Amino acid sequence: MNRRIHGIKDWVGAARSANYNVEALAKLCDCSIRRLQRHFEQCQCKPPQAWLMEVRLWDSVRFLTEGRDPKEISLDCGFKDLCHFYRRFKRYHGCTPLEYLSIRRQRNAASLQRLLEVFPDSDFSPVELAPLPEDARALAILNRGPMCTESPALKSDCISSARRRVRVNAG
């Protein structure tokens, strides 16, 4: 048994230090990848890569609520690109990052409304998240265009084609 593995108290911090990488985490723990896999199977009932993906996705939620840009989050959390981040986020959380922010804002507004109903004389002020960048806001509203285009020309083409689809579907 490797005492270094059992001595780690902050696994999430270790995962962040290893940049969400199994090989780097094994090196940080001073053990083999196979030993790390056995440890995770025993303690977490899942392989380390699956656990690291969960940590990445929950860190991305934290970064979103701090108002950071999804593209910056995807890079900081070790995703290959924005598409990969959006796919994984949607598969795990059931919605895209921008939909998540929208749902969170609606819930915050509803919670504030309930507080104001219960305590009408109180001076509650709503807590706003940082505004989304304009192109991300447009994509969030249209909600069906590709989220991973890199060039501004492709982004505007995606937004235009999504608007046409909305007009055709509505009319």
Steps between C-alpha positions, in 0.01 A plus 500: 500500500617845414478727804512812281159415349340447839662817638328733252216685671405748227440290190319781319795731556733226377284457190521872429877497557528210253292700248232226507742248346527140623870466418586825676286401800679163524835678486383745768399203717832329429335183374425320177189571296380145566539547877303823478227319303475227763484760777219690327307183421520410868427843650290681239348200316602657169817540297712809561428644155123497567555661839729765349235578237245558777740732680560691176128535436424622853792743483357629173167566675683697767685701236174566311332637810803726553421654161791361302484447124420141388798494262735599782340238726544227239872575480547532877320172565712311248247440224634469145272769363169677560297229322647230724416707808140564388441132412635374832319769698168423331544124539572532872276791608221460242534851355760719335705742713297798374172321571634423847568870562152590375336243729711618793402864441132403483527305825683788669229742388226264623677458836533875536131543416405248771721682752336831413156342546595360841691811613336790314675772702850360450764657283610200291690577183536243224841351442584520131739274319748664265345574160565257219697610197270624221567213258445243777174673596381478137592134482329435832180663375507314171621191684543270205802632309839333529675619813856425391571716198824687538502777239273807527378441142389147585330623818300760308408237238379267778295777659350600163409142409351445846289816461376374164404168660313685776311711244412197287383302804299794639334604176 
